[in-house]
Each structure stands twice: as structure tokens, then as C-alpha cells.
Amino acid sequence: MVERHAVDLLEELVEGGEVDLIITLGPLTNLALLFLKRPDLAEGIGLVTMGGAYSLNTAEYNIRCDPEAARAVISTSCEKVLVGLDVTLKCVMSDEMLKELYEGGEEYKEVLAAYTKAWRAWTGHNPILHDPLAVAVSFNRGLVRLEPAHVEVEVQGRYTRGYTVITNGEPNAKVCKDVDVEGFLKLFRERVL
């Protein structure tokens, strides 16, 4: 177990050249703190973020939790790919995939099965593969259609706090606009199931 702050560990890994791509699957607080402490480190990093909603009228959870941090990270010079809720919502585990998972037998499949059963009990529908899509995009950009965009995070709105908004301006990120659902689910099955 690492007994130090995540920001210090990230700083060491990026500065030492051990990390050139960061995948974020939650709020961007630690990354914002890293870039506040060491803005020079943003230049050499690629970032794939599961966060935002670019064609939905909602604030996605990872951004909404700390919109100031998200705004700070999005404003940096690092190369950003943003995988939003509007695209991840298309990536739903089928009943057939769940059956395959439940029949697995390996320990990791038992853990995943427990999570998927909890998801179904809580939501009433099959799991959506939000985070796995972002991870897949980190090594296979061909799964999604990316468009350069200027993204801002709303931090002041009474009703819109945490919204991600595409505005006019110089592109500061690549935003996923669509996904090859069949191709992604095939990859997920091959790698996970």
C-alpha cells in the first residue's frame, strides 16, 4: 500500500516518465491538484476521462462532484479525450453477456457478477459500461468518433452547475460523439468475459 498522497505519487510517476497517459473514471480533484502544483507536467500527458455529457441536458456525476477541478483540468494543455455519458449510455451489457459472466467460475468473474447483480437490483436494468468504454478508448480510439471541441465546465449556475458545455472557441479537447457499440461489446467480451 502506498502511504502518501495520490498527487505526490502522480507527480513522481509523470515526472519520471513512467506515465504518459492517465485514465480518469471519477472526479478530477487529484489531477487538478497535480496541475495546480506542477502545471508544467500537463504538457506531456494524455488524458482519457469518463466524464461530462455533451448532448444531454444533465451534469454527469464525475464532473458534478467537483466542477472546479474538472474546469481546471480541462483548461490545461494536456491532450484530452472526453468520453461522455451521452456515448457511454449506449454500451449496455446484454442478458447473454450477463449469463456468460454468471457462468464464469473465475474469481474475478464472481466479483464482477456480484457488482452487476447489485447494479440490476439498484437500477432495475442491465449494467451500463461507462468506465470500461473509457478504458477501451485509451488503447483503441477507433471504437469512437472523436470531434475537436472547446469544452467549458459550468461552475456558477444554480441549476446547471457541473454541466459540460461545448462553446465557440479554440478546441481544447476531443469529445466522443458516437461509439461502435458492437465493436466495443465484442472487445469487452474478448478481454473480460
N, C-alpha and C positions, 0 to 999 in steps of 0.2 A: 504494500500500500504506500502511495506517495503521501508524505506528510508535509505538504506545502500548498500554497495557494495555486489554483489552476492557472492563473495569469502568469505566475513565475515559471511554471512548467512550460506553458505555451511559448513564453519568451525564449526560454532556453532551447526548445526544440526548433523554433523558427530561426532564431539567430544562428544556431549550429548547423543549419541546412538539413536537418533531419525531417522537416515538414515543409512542403511547399503547397499543399492543398489541405484545407480544413473543411470538413463537412459539419454543418450545424443542424441539429434536429430539435432544438429548443430555443429558449430566449437567448439573446445575443449579449447578455450582460458581461460575461468574462472576456469575450472578444472585444467589446467596446472598451473595457478597462485596459486590455493589452494595447490597443491602438492609441488610447489616451496616454498611456505610459511610454509607449515606443511607436510613434506614428511612422517612423522610418521602416518598420517591419511590414507595413501594409503593401509596400511596393512589390515585393517578391512573392506574395501569397496569392493562390487561387482559393476561391471560396464557393462552395455549393451549399445553399441554405434552403431548408424546407421551411418556408415562411412567406406570409403575405397572401393576399387574394387580389387578383388583378382584373377580374371581370365579374366579381361578386360584390354585392353590397354588404360587406361584413369585414370585421377585423379578425384576422386569423390569430389563433391562440399564441403562437410563439412570438409574434410581433407585439400583440396586445399586452403581453406580460411585462414588457419593458420597451415601450416605443422609443424612448430617448436613446437607449442602447442601439436599437435597430437603426434609427436615423443616423447615429454616429457611425456605425459600421458601413451602412450604405453610402455614406458620404466620403468614405476613404478611397484611395486609389487602387485597392486590390481588385483583381478581376473577379467579378461576382456573377454567379448563375443562381437565379432565384426560382425555386420550384414551389409554386403557389398552390393553395387549396383548390382553386378552380380546376387545376390539372390533376392533382392527386386524387380528388374525389371520383375520378373516372376509373381508378385502379382498385377494384373490389375483388376480394377472394371469392371464388365460386364455391358452390356446395361441393363440387367434385374435388377442388383443391383442399377444402377442409377435411373431406373424407380421407384423402391421401395423407394429410397431416396427422389425423387422429389414429390412423392405422400404422403410423411410423415405427414406433418401438425404440428409436434412439432417444437418449436423454434430452437432447436439445429440442427434439420434436415434442416431447412430453411437456416441456416448459412452454413452448410456443402454443401448444394445444390448450394449455390452461389459460394463457392470455387470450386466445381467440374465443374461448368459451365465456370468459368474463366479459369480453367486448360484446359478444352477442347478447348476453344476459342484460348488460347495461344499456345497450343501444337498440336492441331488437333487430339488428341486421348484421350481415356479414362484415368482417373487418375490412377497412379501407387501408391500403398500403401506402400511407403518406410518407413515412420515413424511408421505407425500402426504395421508393421511387427516387428520392433524393440521392440515396447511396448509389443506386444504379446509374443515375445521370453523371455521377462523379467519374465513372470509368467508361460510360457509353453514352455520349451526347447524341448519338444517332437515334436514341429512343424518343427524343422530344424535338419539337420545333421551337427554336430559340429566336427571339427578336431583341435587338438592342433597344433599350428604353431608358428614359430618365425617370427614376423612381424616387418618390418622396414618401416619408412616413409622417402621418398626421399626429401631432403631439398635443394640440391645443383644443381640438373640437370636443364639445360637450357630448355629442352623440357619435362622433367619428374618430375618437382617439384610438390610435393603433391601426387605422386604415392605411393600406399601401396604395399610393396613387401614382399612375403614370401621367407625367406632365410634359409640357413642351420643354425642351432643353437638351443639352448635350447628353447622349446616353452615358449612364454611369453603371449599367448592369445589363445582363442578358436575362430576359424573362421567358420562362417556359410558357408557350401559348397553347400547345397541344402535346399529346403523348400517343405513341404507338402502343395502345393498351395490350393488344395481342402479343406484340414483341416483348413488352415488359413482363407480362404474366408468364410467358414462356421462359424468359430468363430467370424469373423468381423461382419457378418450378425446378429448373435445372440446378440452380445454386442452393436452394433452401429445402425443397421438398424431396 
